[in-house]
Amino acid sequence: MDILVEAGVPAGALHYLSCSGADAGAHLVAHPRVDFIAFTGSREVGCGIWEEAGKTRPGQLNLKKVVCEMGGKNAMIIDNDADLDEAIPAALYSAFGFAGQKCSALSRLIVLRRSTTNSSGASSLRARHSPSAIRRRPARWSTRDRRRRAEIDPRLIEAGKQEAKLAWQAKLAPELVASGGYYVPPTVFTGCRSKHKSCARKSLAPCSRS
């Protein structure tokens, strides 16, 4: 907070409250002077926030605006007439930018049948020759312990290998492997189906399915 104030954010414009969401969160959602709510979390809690925010209370001047991110599997569709020179780089940046750890990260690439042959080959080619931010700096699963890191690799990447086809996976540099850090290489699967576990579970990791 001190850094933000030093950077020029007006004093009092931003507040950080570290506490139980069940207590403070419920109070803030219902408060008549709260105008906008942005939430990232479970579907159950998000739906509850949406319901409560829709109630107009005494002293409330505006209808509350709500943005809820509740674990969706963001998809991009490549149509038959798509320009692959534009579509594939966009897919790569969306899937692997910020190490895949963003709510808007592409996790499903839906390719129409007549585009499949061209786009699959082109995707693998572009992945191997993508910009240095993707190719030379493999994505990292930011975690505090080995247990959280283990949830990504075996459960999702290994499940993807069993359910679908591993089209491409970056190789971690030897110094990263030797560092003891918790790194997850950018990974692309093809032949995925909606019933597959890897397609139904949000990972916040650099993994894309098509």
C-alpha positions as CSV (number, residue, x, y, z in Angstrom):
1,M,0.0,0.0,0.0
2,D,2.9,2.4,0.8
3,I,4.4,1.8,-2.6
4,L,1.1,2.6,-4.3
5,V,0.8,5.9,-2.4
6,E,4.4,6.7,-3.3
7,A,3.5,6.0,-6.9
8,G,0.8,8.7,-6.9
9,V,-2.4,6.9,-5.9
10,P,-4.4,9.5,-3.9
11,A,-4.5,8.7,-0.2
12,G,-7.8,7.0,0.8
13,A,-8.6,6.0,-2.8
14,L,-7.5,2.4,-2.2
15,H,-7.9,0.2,0.8
16,Y,-6.7,-3.3,1.6
17,L,-8.7,-5.3,4.1
18,S,-7.2,-8.7,5.2
19,C,-9.9,-10.7,6.9
20,S,-12.5,-13.5,6.5
21,G,-14.5,-13.1,3.2
22,A,-17.6,-14.7,4.9
23,D,-17.7,-11.8,7.4
24,A,-16.4,-8.7,5.7
25,G,-17.3,-9.7,2.2
26,A,-20.9,-10.2,3.0
27,H,-21.1,-6.9,4.8
28,L,-19.4,-5.0,1.9
29,V,-21.7,-6.7,-0.7
30,A,-24.8,-5.6,1.1
31,H,-23.6,-2.1,2.1
32,P,-25.6,0.6,0.2
33,R,-22.5,2.8,-0.4
34,V,-20.7,0.0,-2.3
35,D,-21.3,0.6,-6.0
36,F,-19.1,-1.9,-7.8
37,I,-18.1,-5.5,-6.8
38,A,-15.4,-7.5,-8.5
39,F,-15.1,-11.2,-7.4
40,T,-12.9,-14.1,-8.2
41,G,-13.7,-17.4,-6.6
42,S,-16.2,-20.3,-6.5
43,R,-19.5,-20.5,-8.3
44,E,-21.5,-20.9,-5.1
45,V,-20.1,-17.7,-3.5
46,G,-20.2,-15.8,-6.8
47,C,-23.9,-16.6,-7.3
48,G,-24.6,-15.5,-3.8
49,I,-22.9,-12.2,-4.4
50,W,-24.9,-11.7,-7.6
51,E,-28.1,-12.3,-5.7
52,E,-27.4,-10.0,-2.8
53,A,-26.1,-7.2,-5.1
54,G,-29.4,-7.2,-6.9
55,K,-31.3,-6.0,-3.9
56,T,-31.8,-2.3,-3.6
57,R,-31.4,-1.2,0.0
58,P,-32.4,2.0,1.9
59,G,-29.9,4.8,1.2
60,Q,-28.5,3.1,-2.0
61,L,-28.0,5.7,-4.8
62,N,-27.1,3.4,-7.7
63,L,-27.7,-0.2,-8.9
64,K,-24.7,-2.2,-8.0
65,K,-22.4,-3.4,-10.8
66,V,-21.0,-6.9,-10.4
67,V,-18.2,-8.8,-12.2
68,C,-17.8,-12.4,-11.1
69,E,-15.1,-14.7,-12.4
70,M,-16.1,-18.2,-11.2
71,G,-13.7,-20.6,-12.8
72,G,-14.8,-20.6,-16.5
73,K,-12.8,-22.4,-19.2
74,N,-12.3,-19.6,-21.7
75,A,-12.4,-20.6,-25.3
76,M,-11.4,-19.2,-28.6
77,I,-13.0,-20.4,-31.9
78,I,-11.0,-20.6,-35.1
79,D,-13.5,-20.5,-38.0
80,N,-13.0,-22.0,-41.4
81,D,-12.2,-18.6,-42.9
82,A,-9.9,-17.4,-40.1
83,D,-6.5,-15.9,-40.9
84,L,-4.2,-18.3,-39.1
85,D,-1.4,-15.8,-39.2
86,E,-3.4,-13.7,-36.8
87,A,-5.4,-16.3,-34.9
88,I,-2.6,-18.6,-33.8
89,P,-0.3,-15.8,-32.3
90,A,-3.4,-14.4,-30.5
91,A,-4.1,-17.9,-29.1
92,L,-0.5,-18.3,-27.9
93,Y,-0.4,-14.9,-26.2
94,S,-3.8,-15.5,-24.6
95,A,-2.9,-19.0,-23.3
96,F,0.7,-18.4,-22.1
97,G,0.8,-14.7,-21.3
98,F,1.4,-14.0,-17.6
99,A,2.3,-17.7,-17.3
100,G,-1.3,-18.6,-17.9
101,Q,-2.2,-17.3,-14.4
102,K,-5.0,-15.0,-15.3
103,C,-8.7,-15.4,-15.3
104,S,-9.0,-14.5,-19.0
105,A,-6.3,-17.0,-20.2
106,L,-7.3,-19.1,-23.1
107,S,-7.6,-22.8,-22.0
108,R,-9.7,-24.2,-24.9
109,L,-9.1,-23.7,-28.6
110,I,-12.1,-24.8,-30.7
111,V,-11.1,-25.4,-34.3
112,L,-13.7,-26.0,-37.0
113,R,-13.1,-29.2,-39.0
114,R,-11.9,-27.7,-42.2
115,S,-9.3,-25.6,-40.3
116,T,-8.0,-28.5,-38.2
117,T,-5.2,-29.7,-40.5
118,N,-3.8,-26.3,-41.2
119,S,-4.2,-24.9,-37.7
120,S,-2.8,-27.9,-35.8
121,G,0.4,-27.9,-37.8
122,A,0.7,-24.2,-37.7
123,S,0.0,-24.1,-33.9
124,S,2.9,-26.5,-33.2
125,L,5.2,-24.5,-35.5
126,R,4.3,-21.2,-34.0
127,A,4.7,-22.6,-30.4
128,R,8.2,-23.7,-31.2
129,H,9.1,-20.3,-32.7
130,S,7.0,-18.1,-30.6
131,P,8.4,-14.8,-29.1
132,S,11.1,-15.0,-26.4
133,A,8.6,-14.2,-23.7
134,I,7.0,-17.6,-24.3
135,R,9.9,-19.6,-25.8
136,R,12.8,-18.6,-23.5
137,R,11.0,-18.0,-20.3
138,P,8.8,-21.0,-19.6
139,A,5.8,-20.3,-17.5
140,R,6.0,-20.7,-13.7
141,W,3.4,-21.9,-11.4
142,S,3.7,-19.4,-8.6
143,T,3.1,-21.4,-5.4
144,R,4.4,-21.6,-1.9
145,D,5.0,-25.3,-1.5
146,R,5.6,-28.5,-3.4
147,R,2.1,-29.8,-2.7
148,R,0.4,-27.0,-4.6
149,R,2.8,-27.5,-7.5
150,A,2.1,-31.2,-7.6
151,E,-1.6,-30.5,-8.2
152,I,-0.8,-29.0,-11.6
153,D,1.7,-31.4,-13.1
154,P,0.5,-34.9,-12.3
155,R,-3.3,-34.2,-12.0
156,L,-3.7,-32.0,-15.1
157,I,-0.8,-32.6,-17.5
158,E,-0.6,-36.3,-16.9
159,A,-4.4,-36.6,-17.1
160,G,-4.2,-34.7,-20.4
161,K,-1.7,-37.2,-21.7
162,Q,-4.0,-40.1,-21.0
163,E,-7.2,-38.5,-22.3
164,A,-5.9,-36.6,-25.3
165,K,-2.8,-36.1,-27.4
166,L,0.2,-34.1,-26.2
167,A,0.9,-31.9,-29.3
168,W,3.7,-29.8,-27.8
169,Q,5.4,-29.1,-24.5
170,A,8.2,-26.7,-23.8
171,K,11.4,-28.0,-22.2
172,L,12.5,-26.4,-19.0
173,A,16.1,-25.1,-19.1
174,P,18.5,-27.2,-17.0
175,E,19.2,-24.3,-14.6
176,L,15.4,-24.0,-13.9
177,V,15.2,-27.7,-13.1
178,A,18.2,-27.5,-10.9
179,S,16.9,-24.5,-9.0
180,G,14.3,-26.4,-7.1
181,G,11.6,-23.9,-8.1
182,Y,8.1,-25.0,-9.0
183,Y,8.0,-24.6,-12.8
184,V,5.3,-25.7,-15.3
185,P,6.2,-25.7,-19.0
186,P,3.7,-24.4,-21.6
187,T,1.7,-27.3,-22.8
188,V,-0.7,-27.9,-25.7
189,F,-3.1,-30.9,-26.0
190,T,-5.2,-31.8,-29.1
191,G,-8.2,-34.2,-29.5
192,C,-9.8,-33.0,-26.3
193,R,-13.4,-33.7,-25.4
194,S,-15.7,-31.9,-23.0
195,K,-15.9,-35.0,-20.8
196,H,-12.2,-35.0,-20.2
197,K,-11.1,-33.9,-16.7
198,S,-8.4,-31.6,-18.1
199,C,-11.1,-29.8,-20.1
200,A,-13.5,-29.3,-17.2
201,R,-11.1,-28.1,-14.5
202,K,-9.7,-24.6,-14.3
203,S,-6.0,-24.7,-13.7
204,L,-4.5,-21.2,-13.9
205,A,-1.5,-22.8,-15.5
206,P,0.0,-22.6,-19.0
207,C,-2.0,-25.4,-20.5
208,S,-4.2,-25.2,-23.6
209,R,-6.5,-27.8,-25.1
210,S,-8.0,-28.0,-28.6
